[in-house]
Amino acid sequence: MKVYKEYKIRNLSRDDFLERIAENPTVIVPTGAVEIYGPHLPMGADGIVTDFLAEVLAPKMNALIAPKIDLADSSMLLDLPGTISISKELFTMWIDELMENLISYGAKNFLFLTGHAASVDSINYIARKYQLKNAIRYAQIDWWRFAAEHGDEIFEEKGRMAHGHASECGSSVLLYIAPELVNMDKATRIEPDEKLYTYPDIVRFTPINLKSCNSTVGDATKGNAQKGEQIVNKCVNRICDFLEGEWKLELKRD
């Protein structure tokens, strides 16, 4: 397997891009958001994490990294100041036209690294369309739900206290990958009223300001870099297992 110094499409020349996508038609698509993420974490946390994951996975896969969109529909957080949101329609259109362009150049495999939960449905909707129309393959990692699925042995808290917004898991991951952007002196523990979670089998919307005064849901004070490294490595290995087992890709493992 060849080793390259650059994997981001935006940093390649036209000739290098065309050569690389012909050699390996696999593209990683990171997406993020810019929103209030507690008083201690950067507003762009979702995209910072997916950028990091893309740069870890790309050399293993020899895959290209698509240009990232940093904004998403974050309207569910607009009742607290510090969020920049775009419409779901605009985000969906961006994903649609990005995939259409990449497919026209020969892309066949798409790995979406999704940092913001509200983006998952839009990506599935568009990717399914192209899977049926163009016979591409796609998989999506809903990052924070994925981390929650694999984090029981790593985090001290459980459920929303570990994996709620800007909580133990989020704080740990950011302390591992971007500690210079984290201010743990401002980290808080906020346990929302259980009355807000009655009838969990019924889908509904509860404004964030009813759960938290600063958007933290859970215990951010228990975050540390060691836990962040453990969950990132565990999740990366799981993704690689899928790519080898299901997509039959030849990976370069460390």
VOKOLZA-522749 format. One record per residue (C-alpha): residue number from 1; residue in three letters; x, y, z. Coordinates in steps of 0.02 Angstrom, whole numbers. Last residue first. Layout:
N
nr:rest:xx:yy:zz
NUM:ALA:X:Y:Z;
...
END
This chain:
254
nr:rest:xx:yy:zz
254:ASP:-27:13:667;
253:ARG:-152:-59:543;
252:LYS:-136:-23:357;
251:LEU:-302:-78:288;
250:GLU:-352:-189:144;
249:LEU:-537:-159:119;
248:LYS:-656:-307:123;
247:TRP:-807:-191:142;
246:GLU:-888:-298:276;
245:GLY:-745:-373:376;
244:GLU:-603:-255:336;
243:LEU:-703:-94:343;
242:PHE:-803:-157:492;
241:ASP:-649:-207:592;
240:CYS:-573:-38:549;
239:ILE:-724:51:622;
238:ARG:-708:-52:781;
237:ASN:-523:-12:794;
236:VAL:-562:173:777;
235:CYS:-693:157:914;
234:LYS:-576:76:1037;
233:ASN:-437:200:998;
232:VAL:-553:349:1021;
231:ILE:-627:279:1181;
230:GLN:-458:244:1261;
229:GLU:-380:410:1209;
228:GLY:-526:506:1282;
227:LYS:-519:408:1444;
226:GLN:-336:453:1461;
225:ALA:-370:634:1417;
224:ASN:-487:664:1564;
223:GLY:-672:700:1590;
222:LYS:-745:681:1764;
221:THR:-791:866:1780;
220:ALA:-905:855:1628;
219:ASP:-1040:765:1727;
218:GLY:-1205:758:1635;
217:VAL:-1300:876:1520;
216:THR:-1194:1030:1487;
215:SER:-1294:1156:1386;
214:ASN:-1254:1305:1502;
213:CYS:-1410:1325:1609;
212:SER:-1462:1144:1581;
211:LYS:-1612:1032:1548;
210:LEU:-1749:1162:1529;
209:ASN:-1629:1273:1432;
208:ILE:-1600:1131:1310;
207:PRO:-1779:1136:1247;
206:THR:-1868:968:1262;
205:PHE:-1925:892:1098;
204:ARG:-2031:736:1078;
203:VAL:-2019:553:1028;
202:ILE:-2115:438:1145;
201:ASP:-2021:284:1208;
200:PRO:-1934:389:1341;
199:TYR:-2103:418:1426;
198:THR:-2032:520:1570;
197:TYR:-1865:601:1534;
196:LEU:-1897:781:1584;
195:LYS:-1966:723:1753;
194:GLU:-1792:655:1788;
193:ASP:-1735:835:1820;
192:PRO:-1570:865:1732;
191:GLU:-1405:821:1815;
190:ILE:-1278:957:1785;
189:ARG:-1095:933:1829;
188:THR:-985:1076:1772;
187:ALA:-823:1111:1679;
186:LYS:-763:1293:1690;
185:ASP:-592:1253:1763;
184:MET:-585:1117:1632;
183:ASN:-546:1246:1497;
182:VAL:-526:1148:1335;
181:LEU:-454:1214:1171;
180:GLU:-271:1176:1211;
179:PRO:-322:998:1254;
178:ALA:-367:961:1072;
177:ILE:-365:773:1039;
176:TYR:-361:697:1214;
175:LEU:-447:835:1312;
174:LEU:-577:843:1173;
173:VAL:-616:657:1191;
172:SER:-625:668:1380;
171:SER:-740:819:1381;
170:GLY:-859:736:1259;
169:CYS:-863:575:1359;
168:GLU:-885:655:1530;
167:SER:-1017:782:1474;
166:ALA:-1028:910:1334;
165:HIS:-1205:848:1292;
164:GLY:-1250:687:1380;
163:HIS:-1135:537:1366;
162:ALA:-1072:506:1542;
161:MET:-1217:577:1645;
160:ARG:-1332:534:1499;
159:GLY:-1304:348:1523;
158:LYS:-1168:295:1643;
157:GLU:-1034:386:1742;
156:GLU:-858:321:1772;
155:PHE:-816:303:1588;
154:ILE:-708:170:1506;
153:GLU:-797:3:1525;
152:ASP:-965:71:1465;
151:GLY:-889:166:1318;
150:HIS:-927:65:1162;
149:GLU:-1109:109:1126;
148:ALA:-1083:284:1197;
147:ALA:-942:313:1073;
146:PHE:-1055:263:929;
145:ARG:-1192:378:994;
144:TRP:-1063:519:1000;
143:TRP:-994:479:827;
142:ASP:-1144:436:719;
141:ILE:-1028:335:607;
140:GLN:-1106:318:435;
139:ALA:-1078:185:303;
138:TYR:-1093:202:115;
137:ARG:-1077:95:-39;
136:ILE:-1113:160:-214;
135:ALA:-1233:71:-331;
134:ASN:-1271:231:-429;
133:LYS:-1459:255:-407;
132:LEU:-1496:144:-257;
131:GLN:-1338:190:-162;
130:TYR:-1356:368:-222;
129:LYS:-1527:388:-144;
128:ARG:-1474:296:13;
127:ALA:-1332:422:35;
126:ILE:-1453:568:24;
125:TYR:-1575:505:155;
124:ASN:-1441:434:269;
123:ILE:-1348:600:269;
122:SER:-1506:696:311;
121:ASP:-1551:574:450;
120:VAL:-1381:585:534;
119:SER:-1364:775:532;
118:ALA:-1464:805:692;
117:ALA:-1342:695:789;
116:HIS:-1192:807:757;
115:GLY:-1017:733:739;
114:THR:-1047:628:585;
113:LEU:-902:532:510;
112:PHE:-971:475:342;
111:LEU:-878:336:252;
110:PHE:-917:340:67;
109:ASN:-864:206:-58;
108:LYS:-888:225:-246;
107:ALA:-802:388:-294;
106:GLY:-772:397:-482;
105:TYR:-760:582:-523;
104:SER:-947:599:-553;
103:ILE:-974:511:-387;
102:LEU:-877:650:-300;
101:ASN:-983:786:-378;
100:GLU:-1150:702:-340;
99:MET:-1092:665:-163;
98:LEU:-1049:847:-130;
97:GLU:-1211:903:-212;
96:ASP:-1319:794:-100;
95:ILE:-1221:832:58;
94:TRP:-1238:1020:28;
93:MET:-1423:1003:-14;
92:THR:-1454:911:149;
91:PHE:-1365:1047:249;
90:LEU:-1466:1182:162;
89:GLU:-1631:1092:192;
88:LYS:-1590:1059:375;
87:SER:-1573:1246:395;
86:ILE:-1414:1324:461;
85:SER:-1365:1355:642;
84:ILE:-1233:1456:733;
83:THR:-1245:1430:921;
82:GLY:-1183:1535:1068;
81:PRO:-1336:1596:1160;
80:LEU:-1454:1467:1238;
79:ASP:-1627:1445:1160;
78:LEU:-1540:1408:995;
77:LEU:-1490:1233:1048;
76:MET:-1623:1132:954;
75:SER:-1589:1242:803;
74:SER:-1421:1158:777;
73:ASP:-1453:1115:594;
72:ALA:-1274:1100:534;
71:LEU:-1117:1201:508;
70:ASP:-935:1148:491;
69:ILE:-950:1068:319;
68:LYS:-795:966:284;
67:PRO:-705:952:118;
66:ALA:-687:767:75;
65:ILE:-548:660:146;
64:LEU:-468:538:24;
63:ALA:-438:357:69;
62:ASN:-277:258:89;
61:MET:-378:160:217;
60:LYS:-255:164:362;
59:PRO:-189:334:304;
58:ALA:-368:403:300;
57:LEU:-422:334:470;
56:VAL:-322:445:586;
55:GLU:-348:603:483;
54:ALA:-534:567:471;
53:LEU:-544:538:659;
52:PHE:-462:705:694;
51:ASP:-577:798:575;
50:THR:-726:708:654;
49:VAL:-673:768:826;
48:ILE:-643:949:777;
47:GLY:-808:945:683;
46:ASP:-911:901:836;
45:ALA:-811:1015:952;
44:GLY:-838:1173:848;
43:MET:-908:1273:995;
42:PRO:-750:1235:1093;
41:LEU:-773:1154:1265;
40:HIS:-778:1232:1440;
39:PRO:-942:1329:1455;
38:GLY:-1042:1185:1382;
37:TYR:-1044:1148:1198;
36:ILE:-1138:1296:1126;
35:GLU:-1143:1268:940;
34:VAL:-1040:1256:782;
33:ALA:-1074:1091:696;
32:GLY:-978:948:616;
31:THR:-961:839:462;
30:PRO:-823:722:405;
29:VAL:-838:634:236;
28:ILE:-710:496:206;
27:VAL:-692:449:22;
26:THR:-653:281:-58;
25:PRO:-627:266:-246;
24:ASN:-446:206:-227;
23:GLU:-329:219:-377;
22:ALA:-450:321:-482;
21:ILE:-480:434:-332;
20:ARG:-292:457:-311;
19:GLU:-254:497:-492;
18:LEU:-396:623:-508;
17:PHE:-345:709:-347;
16:ASP:-161:713:-393;
15:ASP:-200:792:-562;
14:ARG:-315:924:-486;
13:SER:-186:969:-355;
12:LEU:-217:910:-179;
11:ASN:-248:1015:-21;
10:ARG:-437:1025:-39;
9:ILE:-447:837:-64;
8:LYS:-373:803:108;
7:TYR:-263:649:108;
6:GLU:-86:719:107;
5:LYS:82:640:150;
4:TYR:49:479:55;
3:VAL:99:299:87;
2:LYS:66:171:-47;
1:MET:0:0:0;
END
